[in-house]
Each structure stands twice: as C-alpha cells, then as structure tokens.
Amino acid sequence: MRKKKVSNRADSKSSKQLNKKSKAKPRAEKKYTHAQMKKKVDEWCSKFVRWSAADEDGFAKCYTCGKEDHVSKLQAGHFASRRHMNTRWDHEWNIRVQCISCNLYSQGEQWVFGQALDKERPGVSAEVMRRSKQLKKFGMPELRKMYEWYKEKCEEIAKVKKVRIKKI
C-alpha cells in the first residue's frame, strides 16, 4: 500500500473559491465620506433646480441671459459661490438655472444675477451675500437628510412632468 503524499502547499485560489460556501449577505447601505456626500447633495440639488424651472418638454431659460435650452445642457448657477457652505444649497434664493456660457465662461454673471434676484424680491441679493459670510459646517446626518430630500423632490418632479431623471 502506498501512502498518499500530503502537501504543505495551500490549495490554489480557484479551488478555494469553488469549495467556498456562498454566504449571501444583505447589502448594507454604502458608507460615503463627507466629501462624497457633499457631491451627492450637489448633484441632486442641481437636478432639483434645473427640473423645477423646466417646462413639460424639459426646456428652461437661463436666469441671466434668457437663452432657452434643455435642462441637460444647463447648469445650476450660484449667486454666492459654492464655497460658502451656508448658502451652497439655498435653492430658494442663491441657485438658479444658467447656461454654460453665463455660469462658467462669464463667472456666473454675478452682477446680472444679483439684479434679477432684486427684481424678484428687493434686497435679497444683499441678504444672500450677508448669509454667505456666516460660517456653517454640515455634518453627515444633515447632508444625508438634504440628499434624501432633494432626491425625493426630484422623483416627485419626474412623476408630475413625466420625465426620467437619471439616477446617480
């Protein structure tokens, strides 16, 4: 009788995978970093602003120059820069739909933007600038809450306007 050779070498990776019993675990909600969560809120806030201003065909006008285009080609422009956290997601007064030309190439047309805001409600541009200077830090629970709110509002707009908003 021959003795079977016992190898000290571990099984190959592929044989381990074959012999491994699959343990199906329910997927936990993905953990995002603070920066990733801010980006998610930015994306859904932008969609909210653009689709709120859009007509049934998905077209909206640039707030500063009046150019009409599809919302997929427009951006969410900020009167007070996004670096000011206190007004970064203030969709009521700080963010409006802008074309790429006004928002990027003309630095947001801040003067025209401010004049248009003041036509809507006198003195609001000064108020937004004052609030933008106040320091504000958003924690993860606040960011998550805003993310969920904007996402929910976008889904409501999609139903009402019968559009498909691409999920991120």
Protein Blocks (a to p, Z undefined) as FASTA:
>chain_A
ZZddddfbdcdfklmmmmpccdddddddddddfklmmmmmmmmmmmmmmmmmpcfkopac
dfklopacdfklpccddfbdfklmklmmmmklmpccddfklmmmnnoplmlmmmmmmmmp
ghklmmmmmmmmpccdddfklmmmmmmmmmmmmmmmmmmnopacddZZ
